[in-house]
């Protein structure tokens, strides 16, 4: 028996496909950090929904609840998400989450500390000015969102309309316009919740369950399935996390029943790959 025959391992294409599916996992950012996007969007959505229910006139005595949610979840939690977006070099996400986190903190402070000290005839004017400044910020963020994803683009368009209606409602002291702004705010919250849910569900399931309509794909070369599902074809690493231990394959390898690992002879390559896959699938 030759050395090649001694190390020869045979596995069918179907068996290999089953093993690959058993160990396939979502791509993990190289930084080792989770995606802060769902936290930021979720915090924004929940707080916006709470305030918008009040603005739309559905409930009329929720101001205390809005302040609490705005300070801790919409404000602090969203601001932290923005800081982590800076950590992963996402300028758009960092700017949006830190800014709107600060918006909710400042809104809570405005309602709790400033409004009670203002003359009654100046409250609408001050609130309108506050909302106008945030409308300006939201408009240029809307322009940038059209290079990110369809969900974010729609979110920022609807949010801009929300700020515009609320701003007009305060300056003109028009309750019906404010209620319309509240209705658009509810729609804004639903879209933001969808975006948050999409990232969490897609990353957990390892494939696109809820599409977000990505406009700009990364320039780096990625595998065909990675482009479609935003997960790698195969991402298996040893406990050390060394990238040199990464196994790789392509469509041609699957069709021919071959899987390769750099730096080894062909029989040892195949045997080593299969053993690693089996150990991973069995939880060893």
N, C-alpha and C positions, 0 to 999 in steps of 0.2 A: 504493500500500500504506500503510495507516494505521500509526501508532506501535504500537497494540495488536497488530495482526497481525504486525508485525516482531518483537515480543518474545514472541509466543505460542509455547509449547512444549507438545507433546502427548505424553502417556505413559499407557500402559494401567495399569489397576489391578493386574494381575498383575506387570508390570515394576516398579511402585512397591513392591509387597509384597516382591519379590525383593531390591530395593535396601535396603529397610528391614531385612530379615533379615540382609543381608550386613554391616551396620554396627552392628547391635544389640549392646550390651555390657552387662554387669552394672553396677548402680548403684555408684558409688564414694562413700564417705563424704565429706561436705563438708570434713572436717578434712584429707583427703588421707592419712589413716592407714589401714592395713589393719585387719581385724577380729582382735583378739587372742584371741577366744574359742576358736578351734581349738587354738591353742598351749596355752592354759591347760587345756582339757579333755584334750588329748593327753598333756600332762605328768602330769596327775592320773591318767589311765587307765593309762599304762605303769607308773608307780611302784606304783599300787594292785595291778595284776596281778602284778608281781614279788613284792611282799610277801605277797599272798594265796596264791600258789602255795606259799610257805613255810608260811603259817599253816594251809593245808588239808592239809599233810603230803604233798603230791605230791613235793616235793623237800625235803631236810632240811638241806642245807648251803649256803644261799644268803645268809646274813646279811651277808657282806662285799659282795656284789653289791647288796643292798637299800640299804645305807648309801650307796654311791656314786651309785646312781640317785636316791635320795631327796634327796641334797644338791644335785646339779647340775640334774637335769631336773625332778623333782617339786618341789624347793625353789626354786632360783634362777630357772629358766625360768618356772615358774608364777607366782612373785612378780612378775616383770617383766611378764607378761601382765596381772596385776592392776593394776599401775601404769598401763598403757595403757588399761585399762577406766576408770580414773579420768579419764584424758585425754579420753575420749569420753563422759563423764558417765553411765556405767553403774554405778550404786551397787551393785546386786546382784552383777554380775560382778567388780567391784573388790574387794568385801568377800570374796567366795568365793575368788577366785584368790590374793589376798594372804594371806588367812588360811590356806588349805590349803598354800600355798607355805611359809609360816612353820611350819605343822605338820610338813611333811616335813623341813625344816631342823632343827627341834627334835627330831624323831624320830631323825635321823641322829646328832645330838649326844648324845641320851639313850643310844642303843645303844652308841655308840663311847666316850663319856667317863663316863657316870653308872653304867650297869649293871655294868661291871667293878668299881666301887668299892663297890657295895651288898652287904650280906649276902645270902646265897642265899635266905633265908626272907623277904626283903623285896622281892625283884624283882617278884613277881606283884602284890603290894599296890601298889607304885609304878606299875607298868604299868597296873593297873586304874584308879587315880586319874587318870593321864594320859589314858586313853581316855574316862573318864567326863566330863571337862571338854570334850573335843571332841564327845562325844555331845550335850551340852547345846547347844553352838553349832550343831551340825548340825540339831537339831530345829527351832530357830526359822528357820534358813535353808530348811528343808523347807517350812515354812508359807509363806514368801515365794515359793518356787519355783512354787507353784500359780497364781501370776499371771504366769508367764513362758512356759513351754512344757511340753507333755506329757513330752517327753524329760527335761527337767531335773527335773520333778516326780517321775517314776519313779526317776530317778537318786538324788535325795536321800532318797526313801523307802527304797530298798534300802541306801543308804549308812548311814542311821540304824539299820537292822536290823543291818548289819555291825558298827558301833561297839558296839551293845548286846550282841551275842553275844560279841565280843572282850572287852568289859568284864566281862561275867559270867564268861567263861572264865578271866580272870586272877584276879578276886576269889575265885572258887570253886575255882581251880586244877583246872579241868575241861578236859582236853585235847580231848574230843569236841566240847564247845561251841566251843572255839577253832577246831577244824577246820570246824565249821558256819559260823563267822564268816568263815573263809577262803573257803569256797564262795560265800557271799554277796558277799565282796569281789571274787571273780572276775567275778560277774555285774555288780557295780558298774562294774568296769573296762570290760567289754564295752559297757555302756550309754554310758559316757563316751566311749569310742572312736567309737561310732556318732554321738554328738552332734558330736564334732570332725570326723569324716568328712563329715557332712551339711553343715556350714557351708562346708568347703573345696570339696566337689564341687558344691554348689548355686551358690556364687558363681563358680566357674570355668566351669561350663556355662551360667550365666545363667538357670537355671530350677530349679524344685524337682525334684530327682532323688531325694533322700532326705527325706521329710517329718519335721518335728520337732513338729508340732502346736502352733503358736503360739496362746496363749490370749488375749492382749491385742494388738490391732492399734493402730498409731499413730493418734493423734487427727487428725493433719493429713490433708487431702484428698489422695487418691492415685488414680491411674488404675485402671480395672477390672483390666487385666492385671497391674498392679503388685501389687494385692492378692492375686491368685492365685499369681503366680510370684515375687514379691519382686524383680522387675527392672522398669525403666522401659520404656514402649512404645518410646521413642526418646530417646537421650541422646547428642547429638553436640555437641561443643564444639570451637572452634578452638584452636590451640596456645597462645593467651594464657590460656585457661581462664576468660575473662570470661563470667559467667552471662548477660550481655546478648546473647551470640551464640548462645544455646541455641535450637534449633529445636523446635517442638512440633507435635503433631497429636492429633486425637481420632478416635473411631470414625466420627463423622459425616464428617470430612474424608476418611477412607479410602474410605468408601462413595461419596462424590461425586468422588473423584480429586483433591481439593484438599489442599495442605499449605501452611501459612501461616507467615510470619515477620513479627513486628511491625515497623511503621514503613515498609512499602514498598507500592507499588501492586500490584494483583493479578497482572498478568503478570510483573512483576519478582520478586514473591514466589515464584511457581511456578518460574520459571527458576532463581532463586538457590538454592532448596531442592534442585532436581534436580541442579544442578551440584555443590553441596556433597556430596550423597549419592554421586554418581558418583566424585568425587575421593576420598572416604573409602573407598568400596568398592574402588577401584583402588590404594589405599595411598599416594596423593599427599598 
